[in-house]
Amino acid sequence: MIPSNLLLKESNNSSKRDVENKPTGFKLFLTESGVRRTAIIENNVLLFFVYSLSHQLINDHENINGPQLAQPILTYKQHLEDLLKEGKILPSERQQYLYSLDFYIRYLRTKNIYVPLDNYLLNQEVPHFDDLGCAPLREYIEELCRLNKLCVTTELRNIKSILKLLDPEIRQNIRLLTQTHLTDIENHFLKRIDEETILSRSAYYQLNVLRRFLRFLKRNQYIYFDYVIPEQFDSTVVRENSFVTNEDRMSFLNGILQDQYSPFQKRDLCVVLLIMFTGCRPIEICTLRIQDVLKTESRIYLYSLKSSQRSIQLEKEVMLILRSYINKQRNGASLIDPLFVTGRGMRIETKHISSIFNKYNRKIFGMSKVSARALRHTFITSALDDHSGNELTEVSRSVGHSDLRSTMHYYYRNIKRLVSNALPYLT
């Protein structure tokens, strides 16, 4: 029996019917966190309690506080490590159990029960890298890994490129960093924009990476000032509405299909098709898990911080290709494992998706003509142009726009495009 103060469900005075229809306690927490297949995580947590009670690690007759729960969790983690070494469980199963316990620990915190663990149970491995003599950079990357942030290697690469603009003396003692040094970095990007060696939106993105790192430095008292990206950079970020013609889209897909000797052909094809037929963001591709694909319903669940969770109906042909990929290249993987992985079995990041598009652009066109962003814009534009009567709000929800004004941008650009296309027939 689970100790009363650690129950997965909360007692309330609601009717039995209400309790059955509405998730409560831990399940409610998982649902609000955007987690799918909550029953799997609940069962994994129950397995932890079964193990702890059977080994008398916890007492079911008294309330337990956070510190008393810490040692049973660590013991259970070691138990899973032993089972893995003995070959009794797969690495993916160990990952699933620890992933579930991480969510339970976060749930307990919402109930003011704090388990004193230094890190999450399931953490990304800190990549090996040269910190350029800047010790706080290593601390920042370790923090991102502890928090299981996406695209850590991309963040690291961008920060290092910026730190190289500083003198070695400043990098080695980051406390010497001043607003003057930041102004020099800004001038560097302004010069590159004038020379047309970098796009304005790329410069803004780099400065946004710098801002996140500086916030970490201030939070840890390395510096004592805030950094705000100058308006001249913000104003130069122009929203584009790229459109890829049907001919170019077909050429791009044919190029992938002809690449039969690539071990990642099916993966790359699925990634491109999902972006092409759903208009999803690359980061949403990265966060997809196998459990997010509902084969029988031809539906997938997408999740991102911008738009939370939403479900998308897939074309029958796209689902057939996706199902073939899962059966052949992800066979045996756990439901919570990433849907798309690298050659080393790690979850793909946005940089890998960019590499996919760069590879086939060079091979097919000899230049950059098709990108993930352009395919997303094309999907939205085509959906608004569709004569079947797509409502603006439906398109906005489908592509994960939290603000209808974001979709309206494409709507007005569509009007201009339609008028320009009609002019030859009016003259």
C-alpha distance (Angstrom), angle and dihedral (degrees) to the residues before:
residue distance angle dihedral
M1 . . .
I2 3.82 . .
P3 3.84 114.2 .
S4 3.80 109.2 -96.2
N5 3.78 96.7 -116.9
L6 3.82 91.5 52.6
L7 3.80 97.9 51.0
L8 3.79 115.6 142.9
K9 3.82 90.6 -138.1
E10 3.76 127.7 53.2
S11 3.76 122.7 -133.5
N12 3.78 117.3 -127.4
N13 3.76 140.5 162.0
S14 3.79 95.0 -108.7
S15 3.76 121.0 122.8
K16 3.78 119.8 -92.1
R17 3.78 90.3 -108.3
D18 3.82 92.3 54.7
V19 3.79 91.8 49.5
E20 3.79 91.3 52.0
N21 3.79 93.3 49.7
K22 3.80 99.7 43.0
P23 3.82 125.0 57.2
T24 3.80 114.8 -125.2
G25 3.78 138.0 -173.3
F26 3.79 116.2 -3.1
K27 3.80 93.7 -0.8
L28 3.80 90.9 54.1
F29 3.82 89.5 50.0
L30 3.81 90.9 52.0
T31 3.79 92.3 47.5
E32 3.80 92.9 50.2
S33 3.82 89.4 47.8
G34 3.80 89.6 59.5
V35 3.82 94.5 -110.2
R36 3.78 118.4 155.0
R37 3.81 127.1 -151.5
T38 3.80 91.9 26.8
A39 3.82 92.9 175.8
I40 3.82 91.1 69.6
I41 3.80 92.2 54.7
E42 3.82 92.5 45.3
N43 3.81 91.3 51.9
N44 3.81 91.4 49.2
V45 3.81 90.7 53.4
L46 3.81 90.4 48.9
L47 3.82 88.7 53.5
F48 3.81 88.3 56.7
F49 3.79 91.0 54.1
V50 3.81 92.3 46.3
Y51 3.81 89.4 53.8
S52 3.81 93.7 44.7
L53 3.81 94.1 48.4
S54 3.80 94.2 44.9
H55 3.81 90.3 51.5
Q56 3.81 92.1 43.0
L57 3.79 92.4 -119.5
I58 3.80 90.0 136.8
N59 3.80 133.1 24.5
D60 3.79 117.9 -125.8
H61 3.81 93.5 -157.2
E62 3.77 98.8 67.9
N63 3.77 140.5 44.9
I64 3.78 114.3 -96.1
N65 3.79 126.1 -147.0
G66 3.78 127.2 -148.0
P67 3.83 98.3 -94.2
Q68 3.82 91.0 51.5
L69 3.80 89.8 54.5
A70 3.81 95.3 51.1
Q71 3.82 98.0 76.4
P72 3.84 95.4 47.5
I73 3.81 89.2 52.2
L74 3.81 92.5 50.4
T75 3.82 90.4 46.0
Y76 3.79 90.5 51.0
K77 3.81 90.1 49.1
Q78 3.82 89.8 53.7
H79 3.80 88.9 47.7
L80 3.80 89.4 56.6
E81 3.82 90.2 48.6
D82 3.82 89.6 53.7
L83 3.80 92.0 48.9
L84 3.81 89.1 50.4
K85 3.82 92.4 51.7
E86 3.81 90.3 48.9
G87 3.80 90.1 51.7
K88 3.81 93.3 -119.2
I89 3.82 94.0 123.3
L90 3.78 133.4 28.5
P91 3.83 123.3 -116.3
S92 3.80 88.3 -113.1
E93 3.83 90.6 55.3
R94 3.80 91.8 50.9
Q95 3.79 88.2 49.7
Q96 3.80 90.9 50.9
Y97 3.83 93.5 52.3
L98 3.81 94.0 48.0
Y99 3.80 91.4 44.0
S100 3.82 89.1 55.6
L101 3.81 93.5 48.5
D102 3.80 90.6 50.6
F103 3.78 89.1 58.7
Y104 3.81 91.0 47.8
I105 3.81 91.5 52.4
R106 3.80 89.5 52.1
Y107 3.80 89.6 49.3
L108 3.82 91.4 53.0
R109 3.79 89.7 54.1
T110 3.80 89.4 60.3
K111 3.84 85.7 58.0
N112 3.83 91.6 50.2
I113 3.80 91.9 -106.8
Y114 3.80 107.1 130.7
V115 3.80 121.3 -165.5
P116 3.83 107.9 -155.3
L117 3.81 100.8 -132.4
D118 3.80 120.8 144.8
N119 3.80 94.6 -141.0
Y120 3.76 141.3 7.6
L121 3.80 112.5 -82.2
L122 3.80 92.9 -119.4
N123 3.79 110.7 46.6
Q124 3.75 134.4 166.0
E125 3.77 114.1 -109.3
V126 3.79 112.5 -106.0
P127 3.82 106.4 -114.6
H128 3.80 120.0 -123.4
F129 3.78 109.2 -107.7
D130 3.78 145.5 148.7
D131 3.81 107.9 -103.7
L132 3.86 91.8 -161.0
G133 3.79 88.8 -124.5
C134 3.81 91.4 -61.3
A135 3.82 106.1 126.0
P136 3.84 94.4 -174.7
L137 3.82 88.7 60.4
R138 3.80 89.8 62.5
E139 3.81 90.3 48.0
Y140 3.81 90.0 51.1
I141 3.81 93.8 51.0
E142 3.81 90.9 46.6
E143 3.80 89.1 52.9
L144 3.81 91.7 51.2
C145 3.80 89.6 51.3
R146 3.81 92.1 48.8
L147 3.79 89.4 52.4
N148 3.83 90.7 48.0
K149 3.79 91.9 -124.1
L150 3.79 118.4 178.7
C151 3.81 124.1 -115.2
V152 3.81 96.4 19.4
T153 3.81 93.0 157.4
T154 3.81 90.8 51.8
E155 3.81 90.8 50.8
L156 3.81 90.2 48.5
R157 3.81 93.1 50.6
N158 3.81 92.5 50.3
I159 3.81 94.9 47.2
K160 3.80 91.8 48.9
S161 3.80 91.1 52.0
I162 3.81 88.8 54.6
L163 3.82 95.4 44.1
K164 3.80 89.3 54.6
L165 3.82 86.9 66.9
L166 3.81 88.7 65.0
D167 3.80 125.9 79.8
P168 3.84 113.9 -98.3
E169 3.80 88.7 -116.2
I170 3.81 91.0 60.3
R171 3.82 93.0 45.1
Q172 3.78 91.9 52.1
N173 3.82 92.4 48.4
I174 3.79 105.6 29.8
R175 3.82 90.7 178.6
L176 3.82 86.7 77.9
L177 3.81 90.0 64.6
T178 3.82 113.0 120.5
Q179 3.79 138.5 178.6
T180 3.81 87.7 -99.6
H181 3.80 91.0 63.8
L182 3.81 90.0 50.4
T183 3.80 90.3 50.7
D184 3.81 89.0 54.5
I185 3.83 89.3 53.2
E186 3.81 90.7 50.0
N187 3.82 90.9 49.9
H188 3.79 89.2 51.1
F189 3.80 90.6 57.4
L190 3.81 92.8 43.6
K191 3.79 89.4 54.1
R192 3.81 91.5 50.3
I193 3.81 90.4 49.4
D194 3.81 90.1 52.7
E195 3.80 90.3 48.4
E196 3.83 88.6 48.7
T197 3.81 91.8 -126.9
I198 3.81 91.2 123.9
L199 3.79 133.9 29.9
S200 3.78 117.3 -115.6
R201 3.80 92.5 -122.4
S202 3.83 89.3 53.2
A203 3.80 90.5 53.5
Y204 3.79 90.0 50.7
Y205 3.80 90.1 49.5
Q206 3.83 91.1 52.0
L207 3.79 91.8 50.2
N208 3.80 89.5 49.1
V209 3.82 88.7 55.7
L210 3.80 88.4 50.5
R211 3.81 90.5 50.4
R212 3.82 92.2 55.0
F213 3.81 90.8 51.2
L214 3.81 92.0 47.7
R215 3.80 90.4 51.9
F216 3.80 88.0 55.7
L217 3.81 90.4 49.6
K218 3.80 91.7 51.4
R219 3.80 92.9 45.5
N220 3.80 88.6 55.0
Q221 3.82 93.0 43.5
Y222 3.79 97.7 -113.2
I223 3.81 89.3 124.3
Y224 3.81 132.4 15.2
F225 3.79 105.1 -150.6
D226 3.79 136.0 81.1
Y227 3.77 123.5 -122.9
V228 3.79 123.3 -140.5
I229 3.79 121.9 -174.8
P230 3.84 107.7 -120.2
E231 3.80 115.9 -106.6
Q232 3.80 91.4 -121.3
F233 3.80 88.3 69.4
D234 3.77 94.4 42.8
S235 3.78 92.5 50.4
T236 3.80 92.5 51.0
V237 3.80 92.6 60.4
V238 3.78 99.2 101.9
R239 3.77 118.6 -168.4
E240 3.76 110.7 -126.0
N241 3.76 130.4 -154.8
S242 3.79 102.7 -158.4
F243 3.79 116.4 -175.5
V244 3.80 124.9 -158.8
T245 3.77 114.9 -154.6
N246 3.78 120.3 -125.7
E247 3.81 89.5 -115.0
D248 3.81 92.5 56.1
R249 3.80 91.5 46.0
M250 3.80 91.4 52.9
S251 3.81 91.2 46.9
F252 3.78 90.4 51.1
L253 3.83 93.4 50.8
N254 3.82 91.5 45.7
G255 3.79 89.2 52.2
I256 3.82 90.3 56.4
L257 3.81 92.4 46.0
Q258 3.81 90.8 52.6
D259 3.81 91.6 52.5
Q260 3.81 91.3 86.0
Y261 3.80 97.0 152.5
S262 3.82 94.9 59.2
P263 3.84 112.6 103.0
F264 3.81 87.8 -147.2
Q265 3.80 97.9 50.7
K266 3.83 95.6 111.5
R267 3.80 92.2 44.0
D268 3.80 93.0 49.3
L269 3.79 91.7 46.4
C270 3.82 91.8 51.9
V271 3.81 92.4 47.9
V272 3.81 92.8 51.6
L273 3.82 93.7 43.6
L274 3.82 92.5 51.1
I275 3.79 92.2 51.9
M276 3.80 91.6 42.9
F277 3.82 96.4 49.0
T278 3.83 101.1 34.1
G279 3.81 104.0 30.3
C280 3.81 89.3 -133.4
R281 3.79 124.2 161.6
P282 3.83 120.5 -104.2
I283 3.81 90.2 -117.8
E284 3.81 88.6 58.0
I285 3.81 89.0 55.6
C286 3.81 89.0 52.8
T287 3.81 93.6 53.0
L288 3.81 95.2 49.1
R289 3.79 115.5 120.0
I290 3.78 127.3 -165.2
Q291 3.80 90.4 -108.4
D292 3.82 89.2 60.4
V293 3.81 90.9 70.2
L294 3.80 112.1 83.6
K295 3.81 101.1 -165.2
T296 3.81 97.9 -175.5
E297 3.81 92.4 50.7
S298 3.84 96.4 39.6
R299 3.79 87.9 -129.0
I300 3.81 136.7 125.7
Y301 3.79 133.1 -161.6
L302 3.80 117.5 -132.3
Y303 3.79 125.0 -164.8
S304 3.79 135.4 -173.6
L305 3.80 137.3 149.8
K306 3.80 90.0 -112.7
S307 3.79 97.8 56.2
S308 3.83 105.7 12.6
Q309 3.83 113.0 -143.9
R310 3.79 129.0 -18.9
S311 3.79 136.0 161.0
I312 3.81 124.1 -130.9
Q313 3.79 128.7 -161.2
L314 3.82 111.1 -132.4
E315 3.78 129.8 -146.9
K316 3.81 111.6 -101.5
E317 3.81 92.8 -117.9
V318 3.82 92.6 50.4
M319 3.81 91.6 50.9
L320 3.82 90.9 50.4
I321 3.81 90.7 55.1
L322 3.81 91.9 44.3
R323 3.81 91.2 49.0
S324 3.81 90.7 50.6
Y325 3.81 90.2 51.6
I326 3.82 92.4 51.0
N327 3.81 93.7 46.7
K328 3.81 94.8 48.3
Q329 3.81 106.2 31.2
R330 3.82 104.1 23.7
N331 3.79 97.4 36.8
G332 3.82 110.3 140.2
A333 3.80 94.7 18.9
S334 3.81 119.5 129.9
L335 3.80 120.1 -103.2
I336 3.80 91.0 -113.4
D337 3.81 93.4 50.3
P338 3.82 117.6 109.3
L339 3.79 114.7 -87.4
F340 3.81 93.9 -138.7
V341 3.80 121.6 38.5
T342 3.79 139.3 174.3
G343 3.80 125.9 -113.9
R344 3.81 87.8 -87.1
G345 3.78 92.3 54.0
M346 3.81 94.7 -107.2
R347 3.79 123.0 134.9
I348 3.79 111.3 -91.1
E349 3.80 119.1 -112.2
T350 3.78 131.5 -151.0
K351 3.80 90.1 -94.5
H352 3.81 89.2 62.0
I353 3.80 90.6 52.7
S354 3.81 89.3 50.6
S355 3.82 88.6 51.3
I356 3.81 90.4 53.1
F357 3.79 91.5 55.0
N358 3.82 93.4 42.5
K359 3.81 91.4 51.2
Y360 3.79 96.2 52.6
N361 3.80 94.5 38.5
R362 3.80 89.5 58.9
K363 3.78 92.8 44.3
I364 3.82 97.3 45.9
F365 3.80 107.1 28.6
G366 3.80 104.8 13.5
M367 3.82 86.6 -130.3
S368 3.80 140.3 53.8
K369 3.81 109.1 -79.0
V370 3.82 105.4 136.0
S371 3.81 125.1 47.9
A372 3.80 135.8 165.0
R373 3.79 89.7 -110.5
A374 3.80 92.1 50.3
L375 3.81 92.0 49.6
R376 3.80 90.5 50.8
H377 3.81 90.5 50.5
T378 3.80 90.4 46.6
F379 3.80 91.3 52.3
I380 3.81 92.3 51.3
T381 3.79 92.8 45.2
S382 3.80 92.5 48.4
A383 3.80 92.0 47.1
L384 3.81 90.7 53.7
D385 3.81 90.8 46.1
D386 3.80 92.3 49.9
H387 3.80 110.0 118.7
S388 3.81 92.0 -150.6
G389 3.78 86.7 88.8
N390 3.80 106.9 -102.1
E391 3.79 109.6 -172.6
L392 3.80 117.8 -129.5
T393 3.81 90.7 -123.9
E394 3.82 91.5 51.1
V395 3.79 92.1 53.0
S396 3.81 90.7 45.7
R397 3.80 92.3 52.9
S398 3.80 92.7 44.0
V399 3.81 94.5 56.3
G400 3.82 94.6 40.5
H401 3.81 100.8 -110.1
S402 3.80 108.5 163.0
D403 3.81 90.3 -166.6
L404 3.80 121.5 49.9
R405 3.80 89.4 -145.3
S406 3.80 89.1 71.1
T407 3.80 89.5 61.2
M408 3.81 91.8 42.9
H409 3.81 87.6 63.1
Y410 3.80 89.5 65.8
Y411 3.79 91.8 42.6
Y412 3.80 93.6 59.3
R413 3.80 91.7 42.5
N414 3.81 87.5 53.1
I415 3.80 91.3 55.4
K416 3.80 90.7 52.9
R417 3.80 91.4 47.8
L418 3.81 93.0 48.6
V419 3.80 91.6 49.2
S420 3.82 92.3 48.9
N421 3.82 90.1 49.4
A422 3.81 91.1 50.2
L423 3.83 96.5 49.4
P424 3.84 95.6 81.8
Y425 3.81 89.5 57.4
L426 3.82 93.2 48.9
T427 3.79 97.9 52.2
